[in-house]
Amino acid sequence: MTLPAFHCPTPLDMRRSMGRFTTGVAVVSADDGSGEPSAMTISSLTSISLEPAILLVSLTQGSRTTDAVEGSGRFAVSILSSRQEALARRFATRGGARFDGMPYDVSQSGLPLIQDALTQLECRVHTAHDIGDHRVFYGEVTDMRWRDGTGLVFYSGRFGDFLDFGHDQVPWLY
Ligand SMILES: Cc1cc2nc3c(=O)[nH]c(=O)nc-3n(C[C@H](O)[C@H](O)[C@H](O)COP(=O)(O)O)c2cc1C
C-alpha cells in the first residue's frame, strides 16, 4: 500500500494518526466540593519522574473534571483492566452523574477511585499549563496501590486487551 502524501494535520488526522499509538486506559477523577465528584476516561497518562513520583495527564479545557482538578489541586487515577471496557465507555460519554448508582473506592483524601482497577493512585497538582485546547497537569503521586491483571488497551478507536508475547523476562520492572 502506498503512503499518502505528507500534509498539515487536521484534528481528525491527529486523532487517526496518533490513534496508531496503542495506550492503556484510565479514569481520572476529582472533587471540587460541590457535592458530586467528576471523572473522565483518559489515555494521556504518562509517567514523568520516578523520584519524586510525578505523572502527567492532559485534559480537555472546559470539562467539569478539568475544572475540578484545577479548583481542588488534587486528582485520582484508576488504571483500568481489560474487564472494565464498559466503565471506559461510561466515563467517556457526555452528561450524567458518572458515579451514580455504582460503588466506588475512596482514596486517602476522599477522591473516588474505580473499584477493581489495576492501579489506584492520587496526586497533588505539581504544575499545570494550557497547551492548545488541553490543560496539562503534572501530578505528584502521594498515595498508590496496584494489583496484577490484564490491562485494557486502546488502539485506533477500539478497545482490546493486552496479550504478551510470552517472554517472561521483564528487567525494566526491577
Ligand atoms: C479511550 C479514551 C481516551 C480518552 N483520553 C482522553 C484524554 O486523555 N484527555 C481528554 O481530555 N479526553 C480524553 N477522552 C475523551 C473524554 O473521555 C470525553 O470527551 C469525556 O466525555 C470528557 O468528559 P466531559 O464530558 O465531562 O467533558 C478519551 C476518551 C476515550 C474513549
The ligand as an SDF file (V2000), in Angstrom:
LIG
                    3D

 31 33  0  0  0  0  0  0  0  0999 V2000
  -10.0400    5.7040   25.3010 C   0  0  0  0  0  0  0  0  0  0  0  0
  -10.3200    7.1630   25.5040 C   0  0  0  0  0  0  0  0  0  0  0  0
   -9.2880    8.0080   25.8880 C   0  0  0  0  0  0  0  0  0  0  0  0
   -9.5140    9.3740   26.1050 C   0  0  0  0  0  0  0  0  0  0  0  0
   -8.4800   10.1630   26.5020 N   0  0  0  0  0  0  0  0  0  0  0  0
   -8.6980   11.4690   26.7880 C   0  0  0  0  0  0  0  0  0  0  0  0
   -7.6430   12.2770   27.3170 C   0  0  0  0  0  0  0  0  0  0  0  0
   -6.5170   11.8330   27.5170 O   0  0  0  0  0  0  0  0  0  0  0  0
   -7.9300   13.5720   27.5870 N   0  0  0  0  0  0  0  0  0  0  0  0
   -9.1700   14.1090   27.3770 C   0  0  0  0  0  0  0  0  0  0  0  0
   -9.3630   15.3000   27.6330 O   0  0  0  0  0  0  0  0  0  0  0  0
  -10.1990   13.3620   26.8780 N   0  0  0  0  0  0  0  0  0  0  0  0
   -9.9920   12.0480   26.6100 C   0  0  0  0  0  0  0  0  0  0  0  0
  -11.0130   11.2640   26.1430 N   0  0  0  0  0  0  0  0  0  0  0  0
  -12.3240   11.8660   25.9130 C   0  0  0  0  0  0  0  0  0  0  0  0
  -13.1280   12.0610   27.2070 C   0  0  0  0  0  0  0  0  0  0  0  0
  -13.2220   10.8660   27.9700 O   0  0  0  0  0  0  0  0  0  0  0  0
  -14.5590   12.5100   26.8580 C   0  0  0  0  0  0  0  0  0  0  0  0
  -14.5070   13.6260   25.9970 O   0  0  0  0  0  0  0  0  0  0  0  0
  -15.3560   12.8710   28.0850 C   0  0  0  0  0  0  0  0  0  0  0  0
  -16.7380   12.9440   27.7280 O   0  0  0  0  0  0  0  0  0  0  0  0
  -14.9450   14.2080   28.6730 C   0  0  0  0  0  0  0  0  0  0  0  0
  -15.6220   14.4490   29.8720 O   0  0  0  0  0  0  0  0  0  0  0  0
  -16.7510   15.6160   29.9930 P   0  0  0  0  0  0  0  0  0  0  0  0
  -17.8960   15.1180   29.1500 O   0  0  0  0  0  0  0  0  0  0  0  0
  -17.0730   15.6710   31.4590 O   0  0  0  0  0  0  0  0  0  0  0  0
  -16.1280   16.8590   29.4680 O   0  0  0  0  0  0  0  0  0  0  0  0
  -10.8090    9.9100   25.9170 C   0  0  0  0  0  0  0  0  0  0  0  0
  -11.8580    9.0550   25.5120 C   0  0  0  0  0  0  0  0  0  0  0  0
  -11.6060    7.6960   25.3190 C   0  0  0  0  0  0  0  0  0  0  0  0
  -12.7450    6.7890   24.9250 C   0  0  0  0  0  0  0  0  0  0  0  0
  1  2  1  0
  2  3  1  0
  2 30  2  0
  3  4  2  0
  4  5  1  0
  4 28  1  0
  5  6  2  0
  6  7  1  0
  6 13  1  0
  7  8  2  0
  7  9  1  0
  9 10  1  0
 10 11  2  0
 10 12  1  0
 12 13  2  0
 13 14  1  0
 14 15  1  0
 14 28  1  0
 15 16  1  0
 16 17  1  0
 16 18  1  0
 18 19  1  0
 18 20  1  0
 20 21  1  0
 20 22  1  0
 22 23  1  0
 23 24  1  0
 24 25  2  0
 24 26  1  0
 24 27  1  0
 28 29  2  0
 29 30  1  0
 30 31  1  0
M  END
$$$$
